[in-house]
Amino acid sequence: MTKPVATITMDDSVAMIRDLFEANKYHHIIVIGDEGECAGVISDRDLLKNISPFLGKPGERTSDLSCLKRRAHQIMTRQLVAVRENTSLRAATRVMLDHRISCLPVVDANKHCIGIVTLRSVARWAVGALEMDADQAFNAAA
């Protein structure tokens, strides 16, 4: 689990979300509701789907700029799939694969986000485990 988690509010603009993604190299941002609960998630792919490809280009039009005024609640994924802190990595990975998603917010009993598990973090763990197994096998053979 990675923490702290990048969060935004439901009314943050697409322009602000784009700047946050660009400045921090995030791939997912959690959208927080009025009560502080996880309300949704925005991936970098969600952002790309909602931004005009003509922004910053010579052919940019006023209508292209209007996409930056949209709000997080208009582009976020609302069918939030989340896990609790005591969920095993194996179970969390199975949830991501079954739901075809690339991140899982980790929430407490009040649905407040306390961390995030991503396919990238699972891959990082798996490579570390494989390297440790290889080192142990090498040491046993020596």
C-alpha contacts under 8 A as a table, 3 or more apart, distances in Angstrom:
res1	aa1	res2	aa2	distance
1	M	106	V	7.72
1	M	115	G	5.78
1	M	116	I	5.30
1	M	117	V	4.84
1	M	118	T	7.93
1	M	121	S	7.38
2	T	5	V	6.98
2	T	115	G	5.39
2	T	116	I	5.25
2	T	117	V	6.31
2	T	121	S	7.79
3	K	114	I	6.86
3	K	115	G	4.72
3	K	116	I	6.69
4	P	114	I	7.12
4	P	115	G	6.11
5	V	29	I	7.45
5	V	30	I	7.34
5	V	113	C	7.59
5	V	114	I	7.25
5	V	115	G	5.66
5	V	116	I	6.59
6	A	28	H	7.77
6	A	29	I	5.30
6	A	30	I	6.31
7	T	29	I	5.53
7	T	30	I	4.71
7	T	31	V	5.68
7	T	32	I	6.54
8	I	12	D	6.50
8	I	17	I	7.93
8	I	29	I	7.08
8	I	30	I	6.40
8	I	31	V	5.04
8	I	32	I	6.03
8	I	72	A	7.96
9	T	12	D	5.50
9	T	31	V	5.46
9	T	32	I	5.07
9	T	33	G	6.47
9	T	72	A	7.15
10	M	31	V	6.05
10	M	32	I	6.44
10	M	33	G	6.28
10	M	71	R	6.79
10	M	72	A	5.05
10	M	73	H	4.86
11	D	71	R	5.18
11	D	72	A	5.75
11	D	73	H	6.55
12	D	16	M	6.60
12	D	17	I	7.12
12	D	71	R	5.48
12	D	72	A	5.57
13	S	16	M	5.23
13	S	17	I	6.30
13	S	68	L	6.57
13	S	69	K	5.62
13	S	70	R	5.66
13	S	71	R	4.48
13	S	72	A	6.11
14	V	17	I	4.88
14	V	18	R	5.97
14	V	47	L	7.66
14	V	67	C	7.22
14	V	68	L	4.82
14	V	69	K	6.08
14	V	70	R	5.57
14	V	71	R	5.72
14	V	72	A	6.38
15	A	18	R	5.14
15	A	19	D	6.28
15	A	68	L	4.65
15	A	69	K	6.69
16	M	19	D	5.09
16	M	20	L	6.19
17	I	20	L	5.04
17	I	21	F	6.25
17	I	72	A	7.79
18	R	21	F	5.20
18	R	22	E	6.17
18	R	47	L	7.17
19	D	22	E	5.11
19	D	23	A	5.97
20	L	23	A	5.27
20	L	24	N	6.09
20	L	26	Y	7.84
21	F	24	N	5.51
21	F	25	K	5.45
21	F	26	Y	5.24
21	F	27	H	7.10
21	F	44	D	7.20
22	E	25	K	5.62
22	E	26	Y	7.63
26	Y	29	I	7.24
26	Y	44	D	7.55
27	H	43	S	5.55
27	H	44	D	5.06
28	H	41	V	6.79
28	H	42	I	5.67
28	H	43	S	4.31
28	H	44	D	6.22
28	H	103	C	7.37
29	I	41	V	5.75
29	I	42	I	5.29
29	I	43	S	6.39
30	I	38	C	6.75
30	I	39	A	7.70
30	I	40	G	6.07
30	I	41	V	4.52
30	I	42	I	6.44
30	I	105	P	7.57
31	V	38	C	6.06
31	V	39	A	5.57
31	V	40	G	4.96
31	V	41	V	5.43
31	V	42	I	7.21
31	V	72	A	7.35
31	V	73	H	7.96
31	V	76	M	7.55
32	I	35	E	7.90
32	I	36	G	5.54
32	I	37	E	5.51
32	I	38	C	4.81
32	I	39	A	5.31
32	I	40	G	7.08
33	G	36	G	5.30
33	G	37	E	5.31
33	G	38	C	6.15
33	G	39	A	5.21
34	D	37	E	7.24
36	G	112	H	6.11
37	E	110	N	6.83
37	E	111	K	4.95
37	E	112	H	4.53
37	E	113	C	6.93
38	C	80	L	7.93
38	C	105	P	7.98
38	C	107	V	7.78
38	C	111	K	5.84
38	C	112	H	5.80
38	C	113	C	6.02
39	A	78	R	6.55
39	A	80	L	6.99
40	G	76	M	5.86
40	G	77	T	5.37
40	G	78	R	4.74
40	G	79	Q	6.97
40	G	80	L	5.44
41	V	76	M	5.52
41	V	77	T	5.38
41	V	78	R	7.08
41	V	80	L	7.02
42	I	46	D	5.91
42	I	47	L	7.00
42	I	72	A	7.83
42	I	75	I	7.23
42	I	76	M	4.94
42	I	77	T	6.26
43	S	46	D	5.05
43	S	47	L	6.45
44	D	47	L	5.07
44	D	48	L	6.29
45	R	48	L	5.02
45	R	49	K	6.27
46	D	49	K	5.22
46	D	50	N	6.52
46	D	75	I	6.87
46	D	76	M	7.29
47	L	50	N	5.21
47	L	51	I	6.33
47	L	75	I	7.47
48	L	51	I	5.38
48	L	52	S	8.00
50	N	67	C	6.92
50	N	75	I	7.06
51	I	55	L	7.74
51	I	64	D	7.82
51	I	67	C	5.92
51	I	68	L	7.10
52	S	55	L	5.79
52	S	64	D	5.45
52	S	65	L	7.73
52	S	67	C	6.82
54	F	57	K	5.25
54	F	58	P	7.81
54	F	59	G	6.36
54	F	60	E	5.10
54	F	61	R	7.76
54	F	64	D	6.56
55	L	60	E	5.53
55	L	64	D	6.19
55	L	65	L	6.76
56	G	60	E	6.34
57	K	60	E	5.37
60	E	64	D	6.20
60	E	65	L	7.71
61	R	64	D	5.19
61	R	65	L	6.78
62	T	65	L	5.23
62	T	66	S	6.53
63	S	66	S	5.12
63	S	67	C	7.26
64	D	67	C	5.99
65	L	68	L	5.73
65	L	69	K	7.63
66	S	69	K	5.41
66	S	70	R	7.30
67	C	70	R	5.60
70	R	74	Q	6.67
70	R	75	I	7.99
71	R	74	Q	5.42
71	R	75	I	7.08
72	A	75	I	5.49
72	A	76	M	5.81
73	H	76	M	5.46
77	T	80	L	6.75
81	V	104	L	6.41
81	V	105	P	7.39
82	A	104	L	5.16
82	A	105	P	4.93
82	A	106	V	5.82
82	A	107	V	6.70
83	V	87	T	6.38
83	V	92	A	6.96
83	V	104	L	6.65
83	V	105	P	6.45
83	V	106	V	4.99
83	V	107	V	6.18
84	R	87	T	5.57
84	R	106	V	5.28
84	R	107	V	5.20
84	R	108	D	6.09
84	R	109	A	7.87
85	E	106	V	5.87
85	E	107	V	6.69
85	E	108	D	7.03
87	T	91	A	6.43
87	T	92	A	6.44
88	S	91	A	5.21
88	S	92	A	6.18
89	L	92	A	5.03
89	L	93	T	6.00
89	L	122	V	7.72
90	R	93	T	5.19
90	R	94	R	6.22
91	A	94	R	5.03
91	A	95	V	6.24
92	A	95	V	5.08
92	A	96	M	6.36
92	A	104	L	7.51
92	A	117	V	7.78
93	T	96	M	5.11
93	T	97	L	6.22
93	T	119	L	7.59
93	T	122	V	7.29
94	R	97	L	5.10
94	R	98	D	5.94
95	V	98	D	5.13
95	V	99	H	6.01
96	M	99	H	5.29
96	M	100	R	5.67
96	M	101	I	5.02
96	M	102	S	6.18
96	M	103	C	6.81
96	M	104	L	7.05
96	M	119	L	7.87
97	L	100	R	4.95
97	L	101	I	6.61
101	I	104	L	7.80
102	S	118	T	5.64
102	S	119	L	5.36
103	C	116	I	6.84
103	C	117	V	5.60
103	C	118	T	4.16
103	C	119	L	6.34
104	L	116	I	5.62
104	L	117	V	5.12
104	L	118	T	6.29
105	P	113	C	6.29
105	P	114	I	7.67
105	P	115	G	6.04
105	P	116	I	4.40
105	P	117	V	6.40
106	V	113	C	5.76
106	V	114	I	5.70
106	V	115	G	4.94
106	V	116	I	5.27
106	V	117	V	7.09
107	V	110	N	7.45
107	V	111	K	5.00
107	V	112	H	5.23
107	V	113	C	4.48
107	V	114	I	5.49
107	V	115	G	7.08
108	D	111	K	5.25
108	D	112	H	5.53
108	D	113	C	6.69
108	D	114	I	6.77
109	A	112	H	7.44
113	C	116	I	7.80
117	V	121	S	6.33
117	V	122	V	7.35
118	T	121	S	5.14
118	T	122	V	6.34
119	L	122	V	4.96
119	L	123	A	6.06
120	R	123	A	5.05
120	R	124	R	6.11
121	S	124	R	4.96
121	S	125	W	6.19
122	V	125	W	5.12
122	V	126	A	6.11
123	A	126	A	4.97
123	A	127	V	6.12
124	R	127	V	5.33
124	R	128	G	6.27
125	W	128	G	5.10
125	W	129	A	6.18
126	A	129	A	5.05
126	A	130	L	6.12
127	V	130	L	5.03
127	V	131	E	6.06
128	G	131	E	5.11
128	G	132	M	6.11
129	A	132	M	5.05
129	A	133	D	6.16
130	L	133	D	5.05
130	L	134	A	6.15
131	E	134	A	5.01
131	E	135	D	6.12
132	M	135	D	5.05
132	M	136	Q	6.16
133	D	136	Q	5.11
133	D	137	A	6.13
134	A	137	A	5.07
134	A	138	F	6.08
135	D	138	F	5.05
135	D	139	N	6.09
136	Q	139	N	5.09
136	Q	140	A	6.06
137	A	140	A	5.09
137	A	141	A	6.21
138	F	141	A	5.15
138	F	142	A	6.24
139	N	142	A	5.14
